[in-house]
Amino acid sequence: MTAPLPSLLISISDGVIDLGWGHPSPRLHPTDALAAAAQSVLGTRSAAPLQYGAVQGFGPLLESLAAYLSTQESYGGPVAPDSLFLTAGASAAIDLATTLYATAGDTVVVEEPTYYLIGQIFIDHGLNVVGVPADGDGLDTDALAELLESSESPKPKLLYTIPTYQNPNGSVLPVQRRRHLIELARRHGFTIIADEVYQLLHYGAPPPPPMAMLDDSPGGCVISLGSFSKVLSPGLRLGWVHAAPGIVRRFVESGVAASGGGLSHFAATLAHATLEMGLLQENIETLRRVYGQRHDDVAGLLRAEFGETVDFTPPGGGYFYWLTFTNGVNTDALLPAARESGVSYRPGTAFSASGGFADALRISLSLYETDELAEGIRRLGRATRNGRR
Ligand SMILES: Cc1ncc(COP(=O)(O)O)c(C=O)c1O
């Protein structure tokens, strides 16, 4: 008999605690909230949820989402409904932004390290991907300025950045660098795709505002991306573009929206119902509390297990801890032994186009509860020590 086709993206070998996956814990799926939303959306027998939706996205959600974001400390100001366009999640939005703002052969700049699954979207579009260094404060905008001034480097059409709780290194780009980046985009004529899916997931002080809130360029040069994947459920495939009206218009006029109507329209009606009922707000509070506790627990567990042999900075939000070994461990070489010890992770080289970060790895706090995170970290420590004998 052939094995049944899989239901989910995630796949983990039996007996392994795979700290590599940035997926939410099954216990945290807001099943009750979405059941209540579905009841309210379908219970009235209205045609609205099941019809083709408006091209910019379901109007009531554009309004309720803008009102919600406007109250958020991490947004730092009002968000207008006409600055939003609903998407089928950040990944699909990056694909669409690339369709609209680049053509095959163009150059896209990404930070090193960057979210490893995004590179393939740019390659699918035939783009030339060029890395720029990032440090503990995110993208090094001085290094970017140097690259842009150099007559040898191709002029980019796009720059892809994760300014808030970066995947993988957890860094947060300070406001001065955000402004510098916008100034560089204006001067050199490229568009910034700011992947801000963790913007609402802060566990203490809020991060600086999304890049779109700082974009003062004529016509706009920033496409900020939010996602319901990290605050409600990834299965909804729902997110938003946040940008200047001219950029929003480009998305509204895209062929895919013209033919299929608003993206993920049914999911948008559900998300709107959760906002109307206060359930999304409650869910975000729960996620901040639960992930915030895990975030603190993981910092203590790592310190206890690794002492000075690993460098890391608690990110303050998002999903990821980025560990850099100070004692010569090669995380690609360690991986088979780690799996044998019942633990896995994403090695640093996965986040680099040039094979860098062989001394680093990424773990996620999202999938497992603290006791399993603790066991995974203990196994990782054991594998590291065994590997060095
Ligand atoms: C930086 C970043 N961007 C995008 C995504 C995927 O977002 P979405 O589910 O909205 O496509 C992830 C998920 O891990 C992510 O970490």
The ligand as a Gaussian input file, in Angstrom:
#p B3LYP/6-31G(d) Opt

LIG

0 1
 C       10.013000      36.084000       7.799000
 C        8.853000      35.267000       7.346000
 N        8.155000      35.644000       6.269000
 C        7.103000      34.946000       5.831000
 C        6.710000      33.787000       6.469000
 C        5.529000      33.047000       5.938000
 O        4.405000      33.908000       6.056000
 P        2.986000      33.526000       5.487000
 O        2.495000      32.340000       6.251000
 O        2.157000      34.752000       5.736000
 O        3.143000      33.229000       4.042000
 C        7.404000      33.339000       7.585000
 C        7.021000      32.089000       8.256000
 O        7.788000      31.454000       8.931000
 C        8.502000      34.100000       8.037000
 O        9.219000      33.741000       9.104000

